[in-house]
Amino acid sequence: MRPSYTTLADRCYNAVVNVILIGYRGSGKTTLGKKLADDLRKTFVDVDDEARKRFGSATIADVFDQHGEMQWRRAEVEVTAELVGRSDQVIGLGGGTLMQDGARQAVEQAADTIRIYLKCEPAALLHRIQGDAQSVASRPNLTKLGGGIDEIKSLLAERDPVYEAVADHVLDVTHLSPPDAVRYLVRQYL
């Protein structure tokens, strides 16, 4: 006999401790993560924000300029390992977080956790990134390709297999509105 749950949060609380959202910049990890955390009565935490705070910098681009990408990646690994050890969270990973061995291992080994890859087509990612003035101003280009569609395609070619290997579930969010994506996540995976 299935237990009866009075609320969505009760159902999810009994099933998982954390939800980890994986995906490229612009895939909706923060937007969906905040809404999902509210719906599940969990706390939303963003790995990029938590790592950035360790440097006292306003933006990730500032951290890259002042401390270098290697220092950023070390902080990203430390933050990820700490966050997955806590409970009752929706965690939004940075787009490159899983490319760091220590962070990938921490995410893969996280107990009572559902890992969801928010997959999105490169053209839609570019449109979303360019439409977010704050993201454009605060995040560095990651290759010499300058942040455009070629950079997105190049990085996705490397990252997509890792995202898929680590994820318990993959949701293509290319054509989903944030409310529709959250409803689908809750219905299908939580």
N, C-alpha and C positions, 0 to 999 in steps of 0.2 A: 504494500500500500504506500503510495506517494505521500510525503508529508504535505500538509497544507501551509501555505505561507500567506501572511496577511498583506505584505507589501513586496514590491520588487526588491527593495533593499534587503528585506528578510531572506528572500530567495537567494540573492547573490551572496549575502553574508554567509549563509550556510554552505555555499558551494565553493567560493574562492575568497582568498584574502586580498589579492592584488590583481589588477588588470594592467597589462603593459601594452602600450600602443607603439607600434613600430611603423616607420615609413619615412619617405623622403620629405624634405622641407616642402611645405605647402600641401601635404596630403591630408591635413586636418587633425593631427595629433592633439594640438592644444585646443582647438575649437570643440572637437568631439569629446576630448578628454574632460574638459570642464563641465560640459553638459552631462556626460555619463557619470562623473563623480557626484554631481548634484542629484541625479536620479537614483543613484545607488547609496547615497549618504556616505560617501567616501571623500577623502581629500585628494585633490588633483595636485600633482607635483610634476614639474618640467625639469628634466635633467639639464638642459641648456641653462635655464634660469638659475638653478642651484649651483652649477659649476661657475657661472659668471659671477655670482655673489662672492665666491671664494677669492676672486681677484679684485673685488671692489670696483669693477669696471661697469660702465654703462651699457656696453655692447660687446658682443662676441668679436666683432671686428677690432675693437680696442684691445681685447685680450690677445688676439693674433698679432697685432702691431706691437704691443708692448712686451709680451712674454713669449710669443711664438706659438705655432700650432702644437708642437710637442708638449708644452706645458698645459695647453688647453686639453689635449687628449688624456694626459695623466689625471687631471682633475675630473674629467668626464668619467673615467674608469672608477675613480674613488667614489664619486657621487652615486654612480649606478650601483655599485656594490653595497653602499649604505642604504639606499632607498629600497632595494629589493629585499633587504632584511627587515624592513618595517612592515606593518600590516594596515589594511583598510585604505588602500590607495589606488588611484588610477595614475599610472606613471607614463608620461610622454617622453620617449627617448629622443635624443638628438638624431638627426638623419645619419650621422656617421658613427654613432655610439657603438653599434654592433660590429663595426669594422676593427674595433680595439679588442684584442683577445681577452683581457681581463673582464671587460664589460660584457662581452658575449658569453663568457663562461658564467658570470654571475646571473645573467638573465636566463640562460638555459637551465641552471641549477635551482632557480627560485622555486620554492615549494608553494603549493596552493595558489598557483598563479595561472592566469590565462593570458597568452601572448597573441596579440592580434596585429597582423600586417595590414595597414591601410594602403592598398595598392592604388596607384593612379597613373594614368597615361602621361607621358612627358609634356605634350602640348597643354594639357589641363594644369599640370604643375607649373609650367612657365606662366600661364595666364594668372593663376592664383598668386604666385610669388610676385609678379609685376604689379598685381592689384593691391598688394600689401606694402604701402610706402614704408612702414616701420621696419618690416623684414628686410626690404631692399637696403635701407640705410644702416641697419644694425648688424647685418651678417656679411661676412667676407665671401668673395668668390673662392671656390675651392680648387680650381684648376686654372691654367693659363687660357682656357677657353672663354673666360669672361662672364660666366654665370648664365648664359643663354641656353637655348635648346640643346646645343651640342654638348655643353657641360652636363646638363641633366641626363641626356642619353648615355654619355660616357660613364657617369657615376652610377646610374641605374644598372648598367651592364655589369658593374662590379658588385653592387649592393643587393640587387634583386635576389640572386641565389642565396645570399646570406640571410636576408629578411625572410625568405620562404622557408629556409632550413630551420630557423629558430622559431618561427610562428607556429602556434597551434591551429590558427585559423587565418584565412586570407579573405579580406573583403575589398572588392573593387569599388572604390568611392568616386571614380571618375565622373559619373553622372548622377550621384546621389547628393541631395541637399543635406546639410548637417542634421536637421531633425529626422529625416528618413534614415540616414546612416545610423544614428543613435538607436532608433526604434529597431532597426534590423539587428544591430549588435546585441541588444537586450533580448530580443525574441530568439535569435539563433544560437547565441553563445553563452549567455549568462543566466 
